[in-house]
Amino acid sequence: MTVADIIKALPLTVIAAAGELSKPVEGGYVSDLLSNVMGFAKANSVWITMQGHQNVVAVASLANLSAVIIAGGASPEADAVKKAEAEGVVLLATDLPAFEVAGQLYGLGVRGL
């Protein structure tokens, strides 16, 4: 499965790095605690969070994540979008709550690692 496949299946808006949608998705992770994501998220995962600041982009890049989904109708800050574009980090947004996004990803076969 790729990021593009997830975008086709869920109500997601591409915010940054639209040229990177062919990245593979091998798992998922949900957390708003950055240190938790750095310590436990696996590479090629999709990260669901409600945070939209530029440190989210830094963590996603460091952890080699496939995409970040900003859930709950939260909007990423302009600096975060700019950083995501520069680093090739796919930022996606949705009005769905994080719990629903995780459930729908699970239904698509995306599992936690």
C-alpha positions as CSV (number, residue, x, y, z in Angstrom):
1,M,0.0,0.0,0.0
2,T,1.2,3.6,-0.7
3,V,0.3,7.0,0.7
4,A,-1.7,7.6,-2.6
5,D,-3.8,4.5,-1.8
6,I,-4.7,5.8,1.6
7,I,-5.6,9.2,0.1
8,K,-8.0,7.5,-2.3
9,A,-9.7,5.6,0.6
10,L,-10.0,8.3,3.3
11,P,-11.2,11.9,3.3
12,L,-7.7,13.4,3.4
13,T,-6.3,16.6,2.0
14,V,-2.7,16.8,0.8
15,I,-1.0,19.8,2.5
16,A,2.6,19.2,1.6
17,A,4.9,17.1,-0.5
18,A,2.4,16.0,-3.1
19,G,5.2,14.6,-5.2
20,E,6.0,11.9,-2.5
21,L,2.7,10.0,-2.5
22,S,4.2,6.8,-3.9
23,K,5.9,6.2,-0.5
24,P,5.1,2.8,0.9
25,V,3.0,2.4,4.0
26,E,3.9,-0.6,6.2
27,G,2.2,0.4,9.4
28,G,0.7,3.1,11.5
29,Y,1.3,5.0,14.7
30,V,-0.9,7.4,16.8
31,S,0.5,9.8,19.3
32,D,0.8,13.5,20.1
33,L,3.9,12.9,22.2
34,L,6.9,13.6,20.0
35,S,9.4,11.6,22.1
36,N,7.1,8.6,21.9
37,V,7.0,8.8,18.1
38,M,10.8,9.1,18.0
39,G,11.2,6.1,20.2
40,F,8.5,3.7,18.9
41,A,7.2,4.6,15.4
42,K,8.7,2.4,12.7
43,A,10.0,3.6,9.4
44,N,7.5,3.7,6.5
45,S,4.6,4.2,8.9
46,V,1.8,6.8,8.8
47,W,1.6,8.9,11.9
48,I,-1.7,10.3,13.1
49,T,-1.5,13.4,15.3
50,M,-3.4,16.5,16.1
51,Q,-0.3,18.7,16.2
52,G,0.7,20.9,13.3
53,H,3.9,22.6,14.2
54,Q,7.3,22.2,12.5
55,N,8.7,19.8,15.1
56,V,6.2,17.2,13.8
57,V,7.9,17.5,10.4
58,A,11.3,17.1,12.1
59,V,10.2,14.0,13.9
60,A,8.6,12.5,10.8
61,S,11.8,13.1,8.8
62,L,14.0,11.7,11.6
63,A,11.8,8.5,11.9
64,N,11.6,8.1,8.1
65,L,7.8,8.1,8.2
66,S,5.8,7.8,5.0
67,A,3.2,10.5,6.0
68,V,1.8,12.5,8.8
69,I,-2.0,12.8,9.1
70,I,-3.1,15.8,11.1
71,A,-6.5,14.8,12.4
72,G,-9.4,16.5,14.2
73,G,-9.7,19.5,11.9
74,A,-6.4,20.9,13.1
75,S,-4.4,23.0,10.6
76,P,-0.6,22.8,10.2
77,E,1.3,26.0,10.8
78,A,2.8,27.8,7.8
79,D,6.3,27.1,9.0
80,A,5.5,23.4,9.2
81,V,4.1,23.3,5.7
82,K,7.2,25.0,4.3
83,K,9.5,22.6,6.2
84,A,7.5,19.6,5.0
85,E,7.8,20.7,1.4
86,A,11.6,21.3,1.8
87,E,12.1,17.9,3.4
88,G,9.7,15.8,1.3
89,V,7.5,14.9,4.3
90,V,3.9,14.2,3.2
91,L,1.5,16.2,5.3
92,L,-2.2,15.2,5.1
93,A,-5.2,16.7,7.0
94,T,-8.6,15.5,7.8
95,D,-11.6,16.6,9.9
96,L,-12.0,13.1,11.2
97,P,-11.0,12.4,14.8
98,A,-7.7,10.5,15.2
99,F,-9.6,7.5,16.6
100,E,-11.7,7.2,13.4
101,V,-8.7,7.7,11.1
102,A,-6.9,4.9,13.0
103,G,-10.0,2.6,12.7
104,Q,-10.3,3.3,8.9
105,L,-6.6,2.6,8.4
106,Y,-6.9,-0.6,10.3
107,G,-9.8,-1.5,8.1
108,L,-7.6,-1.0,5.1
109,G,-5.0,-3.4,6.5
110,V,-2.6,-0.9,8.1
111,R,-1.5,-2.3,11.4
112,G,0.6,-0.9,14.2
113,L,4.2,-2.3,14.3
